Structure formats: structure tokens, C-alpha cells
Amino acid sequence: MPNLTHLTLEFIRLDDEDLNKLNECFPCLQILNLIGVGGLKDPKIHLHQLKTCHWEVSNVPRSLTIRAPNLVRLELKCVRPDMLILDTPSMFTLKLTVDKLGPNVQADGLVSLKNLRIESLDLKSLLQVFAENHDITTLELELPTSTNKYELFEAVKPEYLLQLFAGISEVKLAPRFSCEMTHCLMLCTSNQFRSCLRRLLFHLPPLKDVPHLAPLFNNCAPSCEVTILFHADSSDDIRQAATSVWTLRYPGIRWQWGTWN
């Protein structure tokens, strides 16, 4: 089946520990989904026509390599590969779920990367590799489900995050990240950054008081569109208090309000 363009493998074990057979048998693949595929030790995806890849690595291989000059979108979920090589100069969207980044990463050629989503506690390492020195326009951050209180602050300081956000057009903070960010911002000591942040999404956890989000709002560019999603369990009093306080203090922000579960 050398002309196959779309392949999905789910929850099977391959006797192809480096994926050489897959590369040889399916050279025309444009869409590849590998979900929970076992038996891999040093897998290398080397497909010139590949455009979209979703790879959830079930075991802990020594290395992960993707060489795909036409790859536009990659969703990669793994634990901790000792070596990660991404030779993907056309990649526009990258979604990463990684427990911890290994010591050897080669991802210098991400010249087209614009949209980045990261779910991890190893944020500082991942952001340094994939966000800093790249022209990211949309950044989404989330934390693992097992994250404990103040682990985000121990992993990365809020000042670093605010400075990073200031250089990005759109920032989306997912529910678990938003929750921990409310704690981090109370410990923030500086938030004076020249900002180009134009759109911000924040998920408010269930609260008894209006949270201290001033460092985040102060980091918004003029006429920034800020979408606040209240948790469904939030009381009407908290919703009314937050909307009243924030619209009064930050009249230059264009506010949007909603609910999440």
C-alpha cells in the first residue's frame, strides 16, 4: 500500500522499534495517527509528504525523532524522551504534552511555528525551547491533572510568564493553569512590561472573593480583548463583584464574560 495517505494505529504493539518499516511501506502518508503504539525504542518518523501527525507515545523510548519537511500540525504526547529531534521547518501548530523534557533537544528549525500549546509542569524548559526566540502568535498553557497547589510557582516564576505573555498576541490559560495562576499572581513582584497582548482567555475557578489578577490585566495592551469564564459553581455575587471591579479599574480592556464547567 505505498500510495496510502492516511494511517491510524491505536493500542497495538509493533515489531518495528525504530519505525523504519512504516517509513518504507507508506512513503506517501499525509496524515499519521499513532495512539498508544508499543514496542518502540528509538522511533523515527521520516516522511516527506506528512502534513498532520498525532502521536501519543505509550512507553518510554530513548529518543523520538520526526523529520518531515512538510509537516504543518503536530500533536505529541510523551513522558520523558532522553532525546527529542524535530526537523519540521513548515510546522505551524504544535501541541505538546510532556512530563519532563530530556537533556537533548534539537528543535532549531521551527521557523514557521505560530501556534503553541503546552501541557506540562516542566514549563520553563519547554517555553525556553519552543516559545522564546520564536514568533509565537497564540500560546495556550495547561497543567497536568496531578498538579498540587503552588507547584506552578515552584516550576516557573510569574514574572517570567508575564514577560513572555507580553510578547505574544493571544494567550489562552486553560482551567488548571488558570487556577494555579491565581495563586502565583498574589506572589508577583513586578509586572511592568511593554505588551503586545491583544487577546486573553482566563478560566476562573470557584472562588469566594474577587481574585487578585491585576498583574495579568496590567500586562494587556490597549484595547485588549479579555475573556473571563466563571466556573459554573461561582455565585452570582462573585460574578457581579468581579465584573464591576474589573470594568471600573480597566476601562481600556474590552471584556467578554462566560461560563465553564
Secondary structure, DSSP 8 states (H G I E B T S, - for coil): -TT--EEEEES-B-S-TT-HHHHHH-TT-SEEEEEEEB--SS-EEE-TT--EEEEEE-S--SEEEEE-TT--EEEEEES--SEEEEE-TT--EEEEEES---SEEE-TT-TT--EEEEE-S-HHHHHHHHTTTS--SEEEEE--TT--TTHHHHHS-HHHHHHHHHT-SEEEE-HHHHHHHHHHHTT-----------EEEEEE---SS----HHHHTTS-TT-EEEEEEETT--HHHHHHHHHHHHHH-TTSEEEEEEE-
